[in-house]
């Protein structure tokens, strides 16, 4: 029997290697590039990155955060995602041991992380993440429970997540007469539904709206500050600001992903508190 510490250390190493694969997904999926074929290259000069420079976190430290060929800065996102990938795996495995539930939680974390970062950067959540994620959720849930229990739990979760956001989208389109929620958000909710089951999924969506409202408020407050400065300088700026470009909206995916994580940790406590306090 392997000690818990050694198991967690191995989980960190394996998780950080998966983290560098997540970096590949984050970079290539929104650009519709193959996630397997060409080996890693510097995005600035095309320099082919050697395997030892690709060692998670350590590689970044060895090259001091710069491309060895063109000396351009390498985004801090790379070592952060690698480290986070290792940390999530180590913490989950250290807490619960190596089992299907632990693997399911780790995979869900990775999928949510990639979806949130890509949505922040490109305002799109690739199907490559959500549809693959739905499939992984069904498989991993089936492994966790005997018979068809896990499978049914997963399917109800997909329907609850995708269905409720679909209804919100239809309602939003009707009220605002423009697209208020993207198909990517709907598929993202269906994806974490496949892992969480319907109860935690609905709580996750509720938390996601709450978090989104808080972020949206902060975003508006910050942008209003900019507005005020511009109206002082010229009237034209004021006219420009009222016609804000349609693409300039806060993506909802990151809030939704945070809501799902919150529900994973505290969903059951929230549900118990609500039922005992108000029912
Ligand atoms: Zn370079």
Boltz pocket constraint, residues with backbone or C-beta under 6 A from the ligand:
constraints:
  - pocket:
      binder: B
      contacts: [[A, 42], [A, 43], [A, 44], [A, 45], [A, 46], [A, 47], [A, 67], [A, 68], [A, 69], [A, 70], [A, 71], [A, 72]]
      max_distance: 6.0
